[in-house]
Structure formats: C-alpha cells, structure tokens
C-alpha cells in the first residue's frame, strides 16, 4: 500500500478499491467545500475521549475531506469503526486467536497477534501517540496535516516503534476505514450514502432488468442509491 492514499485527490485509493465496484460514473459533487460534521451527537461505545479524537483525526487523513468527494468524517467512518469494535469483530469472536503468533510471518499467512481488534486499537493508539510525542513533540491529533501524513506513512511502513503484537494496527484501521466508507448506512458509516452517490453505486436496488440491454451500454445510470433499509439518497 503506497502513501498516495493520503493525498487529497485519493485517486490511488479509489483506483485500488473501486475498480470493479462502481457500475457507472455520475456527476461528482464537491464535498470538500461543505462543513465537516463533528459527530458530536454520537457517543462512542468503545473509544475513550482521547481515542475518539485520534480515530477522527487518523481516518480524516486516510480519506481526507479535501478533493472531489466526501471524506471519512462526512461519511461518519469513526462511528462505523466504534460500532464494529463494540461487537463480535472487536472481540475477535470469529477469529482463530490461538498461538503460536509469529510477528515475522508474511501478512498473507493471517493474523499474528494474541490481541483482539478492539485491544489492538486501544494499545495501538496509545503506542503511536507516544511515538508521535517523542518524534514530533505532540500527540497525533494535534499535528498539522502534513505531519499527520508523515506519521501515518511511518506507521504503515512499520517505522513507528510499535511492538510486534501491534504490527497489524495500521492495516486494520485502513481496512475498517474503507469498510466504513462504503458500507450500507445501517452499520454507521457511509452517512447519507454519500460515498455511493460519489462513485455512482446504486446500492441495494432489487432489479436492473431494464438496464441489462446493449442499448444502455455507456449510458449513465440515472437513479440514486438505495440502502438495505430502503432509504434513498
């Protein structure tokens, strides 16, 4: 994963994650000019106040608000992550958690930590904030955008001094950020289906028979997305 995901355009992120997802491309509204929601009305179930500030700051650099689409904060990605960590995913309930754990193993061989995801977040945030204080003078959330990008690049590369059991912290946070951005809104992310609107994804529409025709090839799909609950954007 290259550091290009931290650039405002997010072209690398979109190209890597959406190559086979969007059916067509609709007009792209300029979300970067809108006010960023504070998520003040959401009360985190898992994150402490300091952890909540960190997650908002980190996800907002992984998918920044500047550019031609909604950022992680507009899509309420932090809410999605908190809600997921409060359930089976956060406890690693469906994961094989028995040893041995080999931190030197290829990541493709699977999870290599005795800690469940919720604990990886908690310990990872604390350890990464300590590294930021030592190397950059303050906690991650208090750094400017350029310094945050530099810090996240170091974290991704394994250069932030985290212990072996936290080696997957960045990878898990990045994956959860993507999931929260593109998930159905029922899970807390993709607020207002803004990410689906941006990429032209129709959501959970039940029938596309009228578009299964050569005559509709290269014709922009005219209808907005629909959530699993039946809400329309």
Secondary structure as a PSIPRED ss2 file (coil, helix, strand):
# PSIPRED VFORMAT (PSIPRED V4.0)

   1 X C   1.000  0.000  0.000
   2 X C   1.000  0.000  0.000
   3 X H   0.000  1.000  0.000
   4 X H   0.000  1.000  0.000
   5 X H   0.000  1.000  0.000
   6 X H   0.000  1.000  0.000
   7 X C   1.000  0.000  0.000
   8 X C   1.000  0.000  0.000
   9 X C   1.000  0.000  0.000
  10 X C   1.000  0.000  0.000
  11 X H   0.000  1.000  0.000
  12 X H   0.000  1.000  0.000
  13 X H   0.000  1.000  0.000
  14 X H   0.000  1.000  0.000
  15 X H   0.000  1.000  0.000
  16 X H   0.000  1.000  0.000
  17 X H   0.000  1.000  0.000
  18 X C   1.000  0.000  0.000
  19 X C   1.000  0.000  0.000
  20 X C   1.000  0.000  0.000
  21 X C   1.000  0.000  0.000
  22 X C   1.000  0.000  0.000
  23 X C   1.000  0.000  0.000
  24 X C   1.000  0.000  0.000
  25 X C   1.000  0.000  0.000
  26 X C   1.000  0.000  0.000
  27 X C   1.000  0.000  0.000
  28 X C   1.000  0.000  0.000
  29 X C   1.000  0.000  0.000
  30 X C   1.000  0.000  0.000
  31 X H   0.000  1.000  0.000
  32 X H   0.000  1.000  0.000
  33 X H   0.000  1.000  0.000
  34 X C   1.000  0.000  0.000
  35 X C   1.000  0.000  0.000
  36 X C   1.000  0.000  0.000
  37 X C   1.000  0.000  0.000
  38 X C   1.000  0.000  0.000
  39 X C   1.000  0.000  0.000
  40 X C   1.000  0.000  0.000
  41 X C   1.000  0.000  0.000
  42 X C   1.000  0.000  0.000
  43 X C   1.000  0.000  0.000
  44 X C   1.000  0.000  0.000
  45 X C   1.000  0.000  0.000
  46 X C   1.000  0.000  0.000
  47 X C   1.000  0.000  0.000
  48 X C   1.000  0.000  0.000
  49 X H   0.000  1.000  0.000
  50 X H   0.000  1.000  0.000
  51 X H   0.000  1.000  0.000
  52 X H   0.000  1.000  0.000
  53 X H   0.000  1.000  0.000
  54 X H   0.000  1.000  0.000
  55 X H   0.000  1.000  0.000
  56 X H   0.000  1.000  0.000
  57 X H   0.000  1.000  0.000
  58 X H   0.000  1.000  0.000
  59 X H   0.000  1.000  0.000
  60 X H   0.000  1.000  0.000
  61 X H   0.000  1.000  0.000
  62 X H   0.000  1.000  0.000
  63 X C   1.000  0.000  0.000
  64 X C   1.000  0.000  0.000
  65 X C   1.000  0.000  0.000
  66 X C   1.000  0.000  0.000
  67 X C   1.000  0.000  0.000
  68 X C   1.000  0.000  0.000
  69 X C   1.000  0.000  0.000
  70 X C   1.000  0.000  0.000
  71 X C   1.000  0.000  0.000
  72 X C   1.000  0.000  0.000
  73 X C   1.000  0.000  0.000
  74 X C   1.000  0.000  0.000
  75 X C   1.000  0.000  0.000
  76 X C   1.000  0.000  0.000
  77 X H   0.000  1.000  0.000
  78 X H   0.000  1.000  0.000
  79 X H   0.000  1.000  0.000
  80 X H   0.000  1.000  0.000
  81 X H   0.000  1.000  0.000
  82 X H   0.000  1.000  0.000
  83 X H   0.000  1.000  0.000
  84 X H   0.000  1.000  0.000
  85 X H   0.000  1.000  0.000
  86 X C   1.000  0.000  0.000
  87 X C   1.000  0.000  0.000
  88 X H   0.000  1.000  0.000
  89 X H   0.000  1.000  0.000
  90 X H   0.000  1.000  0.000
  91 X H   0.000  1.000  0.000
  92 X C   1.000  0.000  0.000
  93 X C   1.000  0.000  0.000
  94 X C   1.000  0.000  0.000
  95 X C   1.000  0.000  0.000
  96 X C   1.000  0.000  0.000
  97 X C   1.000  0.000  0.000
  98 X C   1.000  0.000  0.000
  99 X C   1.000  0.000  0.000
 100 X C   1.000  0.000  0.000
 101 X C   1.000  0.000  0.000
 102 X C   1.000  0.000  0.000
 103 X C   1.000  0.000  0.000
 104 X C   1.000  0.000  0.000
 105 X C   1.000  0.000  0.000
 106 X C   1.000  0.000  0.000
 107 X H   0.000  1.000  0.000
 108 X H   0.000  1.000  0.000
 109 X H   0.000  1.000  0.000
 110 X C   1.000  0.000  0.000
 111 X C   1.000  0.000  0.000
 112 X C   1.000  0.000  0.000
 113 X C   1.000  0.000  0.000
 114 X C   1.000  0.000  0.000
 115 X C   1.000  0.000  0.000
 116 X C   1.000  0.000  0.000
 117 X H   0.000  1.000  0.000
 118 X H   0.000  1.000  0.000
 119 X H   0.000  1.000  0.000
 120 X H   0.000  1.000  0.000
 121 X H   0.000  1.000  0.000
 122 X H   0.000  1.000  0.000
 123 X H   0.000  1.000  0.000
 124 X H   0.000  1.000  0.000
 125 X H   0.000  1.000  0.000
 126 X H   0.000  1.000  0.000
 127 X H   0.000  1.000  0.000
 128 X H   0.000  1.000  0.000
 129 X H   0.000  1.000  0.000
 130 X H   0.000  1.000  0.000
 131 X H   0.000  1.000  0.000
 132 X H   0.000  1.000  0.000
 133 X H   0.000  1.000  0.000
 134 X H   0.000  1.000  0.000
 135 X H   0.000  1.000  0.000
 136 X H   0.000  1.000  0.000
 137 X C   1.000  0.000  0.000
 138 X C   1.000  0.000  0.000
 139 X C   1.000  0.000  0.000
 140 X H   0.000  1.000  0.000
 141 X H   0.000  1.000  0.000
 142 X H   0.000  1.000  0.000
 143 X C   1.000  0.000  0.000
 144 X C   1.000  0.000  0.000
 145 X H   0.000  1.000  0.000
 146 X H   0.000  1.000  0.000
 147 X H   0.000  1.000  0.000
 148 X H   0.000  1.000  0.000
 149 X H   0.000  1.000  0.000
 150 X H   0.000  1.000  0.000
 151 X H   0.000  1.000  0.000
 152 X H   0.000  1.000  0.000
 153 X H   0.000  1.000  0.000
 154 X H   0.000  1.000  0.000
 155 X H   0.000  1.000  0.000
 156 X H   0.000  1.000  0.000
 157 X H   0.000  1.000  0.000
 158 X C   1.000  0.000  0.000
 159 X C   1.000  0.000  0.000
 160 X C   1.000  0.000  0.000
 161 X C   1.000  0.000  0.000
 162 X C   1.000  0.000  0.000
 163 X C   1.000  0.000  0.000
 164 X H   0.000  1.000  0.000
 165 X H   0.000  1.000  0.000
 166 X H   0.000  1.000  0.000
 167 X C   1.000  0.000  0.000
 168 X C   1.000  0.000  0.000
 169 X H   0.000  1.000  0.000
 170 X H   0.000  1.000  0.000
 171 X H   0.000  1.000  0.000
 172 X H   0.000  1.000  0.000
 173 X H   0.000  1.000  0.000
 174 X H   0.000  1.000  0.000
 175 X H   0.000  1.000  0.000
 176 X H   0.000  1.000  0.000
 177 X H   0.000  1.000  0.000
 178 X H   0.000  1.000  0.000
 179 X H   0.000  1.000  0.000
 180 X H   0.000  1.000  0.000
 181 X H   0.000  1.000  0.000
 182 X H   0.000  1.000  0.000
 183 X C   1.000  0.000  0.000
 184 X C   1.000  0.000  0.000
 185 X H   0.000  1.000  0.000
 186 X H   0.000  1.000  0.000
 187 X H   0.000  1.000  0.000
 188 X C   1.000  0.000  0.000
 189 X C   1.000  0.000  0.000
 190 X C   1.000  0.000  0.000
 191 X H   0.000  1.000  0.000
 192 X H   0.000  1.000  0.000
 193 X H   0.000  1.000  0.000
 194 X H   0.000  1.000  0.000
 195 X H   0.000  1.000  0.000
 196 X H   0.000  1.000  0.000
 197 X H   0.000  1.000  0.000
 198 X H   0.000  1.000  0.000
 199 X H   0.000  1.000  0.000
 200 X C   1.000  0.000  0.000
 201 X C   1.000  0.000  0.000
 202 X C   1.000  0.000  0.000
 203 X E   0.000  0.000  1.000
 204 X C   1.000  0.000  0.000
 205 X C   1.000  0.000  0.000
 206 X C   1.000  0.000  0.000
 207 X C   1.000  0.000  0.000
 208 X C   1.000  0.000  0.000
 209 X H   0.000  1.000  0.000
 210 X H   0.000  1.000  0.000
 211 X H   0.000  1.000  0.000
 212 X C   1.000  0.000  0.000
 213 X C   1.000  0.000  0.000
 214 X H   0.000  1.000  0.000
 215 X H   0.000  1.000  0.000
 216 X H   0.000  1.000  0.000
 217 X C   1.000  0.000  0.000
 218 X C   1.000  0.000  0.000
 219 X C   1.000  0.000  0.000
 220 X C   1.000  0.000  0.000
 221 X C   1.000  0.000  0.000
 222 X C   1.000  0.000  0.000
 223 X C   1.000  0.000  0.000
 224 X C   1.000  0.000  0.000
 225 X C   1.000  0.000  0.000
 226 X E   0.000  0.000  1.000
 227 X C   1.000  0.000  0.000
 228 X C   1.000  0.000  0.000
 229 X C   1.000  0.000  0.000
 230 X C   1.000  0.000  0.000
 231 X C   1.000  0.000  0.000
 232 X E   0.000  0.000  1.000
 233 X C   1.000  0.000  0.000
